[in-house]
Amino acid sequence: MTEEVTNNEPQIKTVSFEGKQYNTEDLTPRVVEGFNMLIKLQGEIVEQSYQLKKSQAAQEGLSTEISANIAEDKIKPAPEIITEPETGEE
């Protein structure tokens, strides 16, 4: 977006979309609304990406802590139980 500063407030004069420049004065209300929604969605995607990374880091930390607690408490894995398939004979 190209901005022009007037009265200490930036005024957006053009927007770039799909490789093309558009004058903001030529945009219809529904196109302006679409751009506003797109900008909001992009912000939400960034926030969701941050939340995912935060949750993944917490999950990894908790898994590490559980592994350390299992080792510290000397908990042994349960023995593997092997079952014989039923033959169907009675």
Wavefront OBJ file of the C-alpha trace (Angstrom):
o trace
v 0.000 0.000 0.000
v 1.227 3.483 -0.787
v 0.654 6.138 1.869
v 0.607 9.920 1.753
v 0.963 11.804 5.039
v -1.574 14.581 5.537
v -2.153 16.275 8.894
v 0.194 13.769 10.581
v -2.115 10.878 9.629
v -1.173 8.496 6.825
v -3.638 8.331 3.951
v -3.586 5.132 1.911
v -3.703 6.071 -1.789
v -3.156 2.702 -3.478
v -3.401 -0.962 -2.607
v -1.577 -3.839 -4.211
v -3.574 -7.003 -4.826
v -2.570 -10.007 -6.919
v 0.305 -8.063 -8.465
v -1.791 -5.062 -9.510
v -2.071 -1.563 -8.018
v -5.490 -0.017 -7.395
v -6.335 3.569 -6.371
v -8.274 3.498 -3.118
v -10.647 6.188 -4.413
v -11.733 3.752 -7.155
v -12.662 0.940 -4.745
v -16.317 0.191 -4.096
v -17.572 -0.280 -0.519
v -17.813 -4.056 -0.931
v -14.212 -4.268 -2.184
v -13.026 -2.103 0.749
v -14.961 -4.417 3.099
v -13.326 -7.421 1.430
v -9.847 -5.926 1.916
v -10.626 -5.143 5.559
v -11.817 -8.711 6.111
v -8.721 -10.109 4.361
v -6.423 -8.038 6.578
v -8.282 -9.204 9.693
v -8.089 -12.847 8.582
v -4.360 -12.535 7.945
v -3.930 -11.219 11.491
v -5.943 -14.128 12.872
v -3.788 -16.614 10.936
v -0.663 -15.100 12.481
v -2.225 -15.362 15.955
v -3.309 -18.983 15.396
v 0.179 -19.858 14.184
v 1.631 -18.343 17.362
v -0.871 -20.235 19.552
v -0.042 -23.521 17.774
v 3.703 -23.036 18.279
v 3.124 -22.128 21.921
v 0.984 -25.243 22.481
v 3.514 -27.480 20.717
v 6.335 -26.111 22.898
v 4.243 -26.712 26.029
v 3.434 -30.255 24.876
v 7.113 -31.033 24.253
v 8.083 -29.596 27.639
v 5.408 -31.588 29.440
v 6.407 -34.801 27.646
v 10.030 -34.236 28.680
v 8.927 -33.627 32.268
v 6.805 -36.808 32.323
v 9.725 -38.862 30.949
v 12.018 -37.444 33.648
v 9.433 -38.178 36.359
v 9.020 -41.771 35.160
v 12.793 -42.279 35.264
v 13.166 -40.527 38.632
v 10.333 -42.543 40.170
v 11.847 -45.730 38.660
v 8.624 -46.800 36.998
v 9.170 -49.750 34.702
v 7.152 -50.367 31.551
v 4.461 -53.039 31.840
v 5.445 -56.348 30.263
v 4.059 -56.988 26.820
v 1.124 -59.378 26.954
v 0.894 -61.742 24.015
v -2.482 -63.308 23.417
v -3.215 -66.349 21.328
v -5.930 -65.900 18.721
v -9.059 -67.965 19.326
v -9.412 -70.918 17.003
v -13.194 -70.925 17.087
v -13.336 -74.520 18.334
v -15.339 -75.362 21.423
l 1 2 3 4 5 6 7 8 9 10 11 12 13 14 15 16 17 18 19 20 21 22 23 24 25 26 27 28 29 30 31 32 33 34 35 36 37 38 39 40 41 42 43 44 45 46 47 48 49 50 51 52 53 54 55 56 57 58 59 60 61 62 63 64 65 66 67 68 69 70 71 72 73 74 75 76 77 78 79 80 81 82 83 84 85 86 87 88 89 90
